[in-house]
Amino acid sequence: MNDRRLRLLGIPLLSVLIVLLSLPGQAHPLRAGMVLLQFTISLLFTLVLWLGNRALWGVLLQRFPGVEQTARRLWWLVGACLLYTSVATLALVVLLHQLMPAYFSLTPRFLFNQIAFDLIPTLIVQLIYESRHFFGQWEHNLRRAEQLSRAGVQSQLEALQNQLDPHFLFNSLNTLSALIDAQNEPAQQFVEQLADVYRYVLESRNQPTVPLAEELAFVDAYLALQKVRFRDNLRVEQHVPAALLRHRVAPLSVQVLVENALKHNVVSREHPLSVSITAEDGFLRVQNSFRPRASGLGASTGLGLQNTVHRYELLQAPHPVRIEAAAATFTVWLPLLPA
């Protein structure tokens, strides 16, 4: 909470304002000494009430940080500030009564008026803190949305790199499917799976997250296409509890990990590539056998994995993406996002 400048300027200015508001009610003539005394007393009240209520606001902000918790935090803040301001005011009045009994009475009427008066600047200061926090969150969310949009566009470009326009290709695949002989079932199936892949790309590219069930169905279609090429040299195991399929993930994030495994590892009869997709403890784990190619299918820039990590940061995932490269395996844990 960086409010140093606000405190350095706000506390003395508020003290001066309180003195100016109280001067017209004084019956005695204005003297420099009396004005200085009033300013000192006003500064004492302002310091105690400002810093104390600021501390309460900070504690409640940590306890209820979410936007959806704003109403609860404000109700707690009202009660806490009312209690603290009342107790602090009573304590200060009792202390000053010992020093200046003529100016600080302990009668109920005087105490009530003093507490009511002190609640006004307290309310103003708390509104300032809440407004700063609100606009700070708004600006942060705006920047995060822009970054997430750019990251999504980058992911789409990587997924469709060196490909034809997806709309044109998707329509062409449907046309090709109609031209293939009905007896040629493998070709029909391949074209349909390829169309499913591009349909998913088109449907998900403008969404920040998608259900895990949809992403895994897309990965299944993608792997089916790859198995036509690699056959039994590509071995895939998938064990995801049905209860977790309602969680969400960033679109194409799982496919990127599988594609990286195919792109950068040996896939042969002697060294088949094993890919395992499981879910547990709030993560989707994608693990593949690790046997790097001497020369991959394409130059490795690491941008795909970096982009995935960054996207989950922008999505404010409950946990960061975890990456572990061991001697024989390469594992990435993607945090599951709430449904």
N, C-alpha and C positions, 0 to 999 in steps of 0.2 A: 504494500500500500504506500505508494510514493506521494505523500501529501505534505512534504516538508515546507514547500513554499506556501501552500494554503494555510498551514498552521502559523508560520512566521508572519504572514500578512494578516490573516483572518483574526487571530486572537487579539492583537493590539487594536485593530480597526473596530472590531466589535465592542471592545472595552470603551473606546472613545465614543462610539455611537450611543452606548448605554448612558455614559456620562452626559452627553448632550441632551438626551431625552429626559434625564432626571433633573437637569438644572432649572428649568422653568418652575418646577414645583417647590423650590427651596425658598424659604421666607427670609433667610439671612442674606446679606449682600454677598456678591460673588467675590471671592478672594482667591489669589493664586494658590495659597496653601490649601484651601478647602477643595479647589478643583483637583489639585494633585492628590489629595487624600481620597477623593471620590474615584479618581482614576485608578489608584492603587487597589482600592476595595473591589472595583469593577473588574480589574485585571485578575485579582485573586479568584473571584467567582467564575470568571470566564475560563481561566486555566483549569480549575478543578472540574467544571462541568463539561468543557470541550474535550479534554483529554480522557476523562472517565467515560463519557458517552461514545467517544471515538473507539476506545478499547472494547466496549460492549458491541459496537457495530462490527468491529473486526472479528470478534469471537463468533457472532451470529453468522457472519458471512462465510466463515470457515465451516460452520455447522450446517448451513443451508446454502450451498454455493450455486445450485442449479437454478436455471430460469424458472422451471416449474415449481420451485420452492420459494419464489419471491414473496408470495402472499403470506406464507407461514413465517418467513423471516421478518416481514414488516410487522406482523402482529406481535411476535416476540419482542421486536425492537421497541414498539410502543410501550409495552408493559415494562420492559427493562429500563427504558429511559425515564419513564414516569417514576418508577421506584427509586432509581439511582438519583435523579434530580431532586426528589423530595428529601431523601436521606442526606445527600450532600448539602443541600440548602439548610436543612435543620442544623447540621453539624457546624456549618460556617456561621450561622446566625448565633448559635450558642457560644462559639468561640469569640466572635466580635462583641457579643453582649458583655463578656467579661472585660473587654477593653474599652468599649464605648457604649455603655448601657443607655445613654440618652438617645442614641441613633438606632439601636437594634433592640427591639422589644421582644419578649418571649410570649406575648399574648397570642391567642389563636388567630385573631384577625390579621395581625402583622405577619405571622408565619404563613398563613394561607395566601396572602397577597404576594409575599416574596416568592413562594413556590410557583404561583401562577405566572408571575413576571418572568421567572427563570425558565419556565417551560417554553416561552416564546422563542428566545434565541436558540434553545436546544432543538426545537422543531426545525428552525431554519437551517441550522448546521447539519442536522441529519438529512434534511432534504438535499442539501448540497452534496453530501457524500453519496447518497443514493443516486442522484442525477449523474455524478461523475462515473459511478460504477455502471449505471445503465448505458450511458453513451460509450463508455470504454468497451463494454460487452458487445454493443451494437457494431462498433467499428471493427472489433476483433472478428465477429461472426461474418461481417461483410467481406473482410479480407480473406477469411477462411473459405467462404463460398467461392470467391474469385479464384483462389488457388486450387480448390477442388475441381472447379470447372476446367481450369487449364490442365490439371493432372489427368482428368478424364479424357480430354481431347488428345493429350499425348498418348494415353493408353490406347485409344482407338486408332491413332496413327500407327502405333507399333503393331497392333493386332492386324491391321490391314495393309501393312507396308508391302510395297511392290505388288499389290492386288488391284484388280479393276474396281471401278465404282461399285459398291456393294449392292445398290439397288439394281443396277444393270445386270450384275452377275447373278443375283437372286432370281430375277425374272428369266434370265437365260437358262438357269438350271431347271426351272419349271418347264420351260420349252423343251429342253434336252430330255427331260424325263418322259415327256409325251412322245418323243421320237424314238426312244429306245424300245426294242422289241420286248414285248411283255414276257417272252420266254427267258429273257436274259435277266434273271432275278438278281444276281450279284451286282450288275451294273445299275439296275433300278434302285437297289438298296443304297449303293454308294452315292448316287446322285441325290437321293432323298436325305441322306445323312449330311451331305455337304450343304444342301439347302437349309437343313435345320441349324447348322453352324452359323450360316450367314443370317438366318432369320433372328437368331439370338443376338448376334452382334448389332443388328439394326434396332431391335427392340430395347436393348439394355444400354445403348451408348449414351442416352441422355438421363440415365438414372444413377444417382450416387451409390445406391446399394440395391441388391437383388436377393431374393430368398435363396438360401443355400441349396434347396432342392432344385431350383432352376439352374443354378450354376453347375451343380454336379451332373444334371441331365445334359447340359451343354458339353461338359468335359467328356461324358460318355460318348456323345456323338463325335467329338473331336478325336478321341482315342480310337473309335471304330474306323475312322478314315486312316489313321496312322497304322492300324493293324493290317490293313490291306497291303501296305508297303512293307512293314517289318514282320508281319505274321507272328509266329511264336517267339520271335526274338524280343518282343515287347510284352512284358507280363505285368498286369495291373491287378491290384487288390484294393477293394473299397469296403470299408466297414464304418458306417456312420449311423448311429442310432436314430430311429425315426423321430424321436422327440426333439432332436437337434436340427432337423431339417427346416424348421420354421425360422431359425435364426438367419441373419442376413450377412452378406459379404460384399466386398467391392466387385462389380462385374468384371469378368475376364481375369480376375486375380489368380484363381486356381489354375485356369488354363495357361497363364503365363508361366507358372512354375512347371507344369508338365511339358510345355513347349521348350523351356530352357533345358530340362532334363534330356529331351530328345536331341536338342541342338548341340549340346556340349559334351555328350557322353557316347562311348562306343556302344553300338547296338548291332550285335552279330550273334551267330549261332554259338560261337565259343564264349562270348560274353554278352548274354542277354541283359536287357535293361529292365530292372524291376522297379515299379512305382507303387507306393502304398499311400492310400488316402484314408485317414482315420480322424475321428473327432473325440476329444476328451478334455476335461478340465477347462472349458471355455475356449479351446483352440481347435482349429482344423489343421491337422498335421499332414504335410505332403513330403514324403521321403522317397528318394530314389537312390539306386546303387550308384556309386561314384567311381567312374573309370573315364577320366577326361580323354577326349580325342586329341590326337597330335595336332590336327587342324580341324576345327569345328565346321559345321555347316555354314556358319557365318561368323564374322568377327564379333567377339564378345565385348560389349561396352559396359555391361552391368546396369544399363539404364532401366531395363525392364524391371529388375528386382528393386532398384532404388526408387523407381516410380511407385511400385507397389507399397513399399515401406512408407513413402511420403503420403500416399493416398489414405492409408489407415491413420496416419497422424492427423490429417485434415478431418477425417471422419470422427475424430476424438474417440477412438476405440478404447475399450476398458483396459487393454494391455497393448504394448508395442509388438510389432512383428519380430519374431525371434528367428535367427538364422544360425545353423550349426553345420559346419563342414568337418566331417570326421574322415578317417583314413579310407573307409569303404562306403560311406553314405553321405548324402547331402540332404539336410532336413530344414524345412521352413514351417514355422507355426504361424498361422494366420488367426488373429483374434476373432471370435464369433461376435457379431454385433447383435444387439437386442432386436427382437422382432418388432 
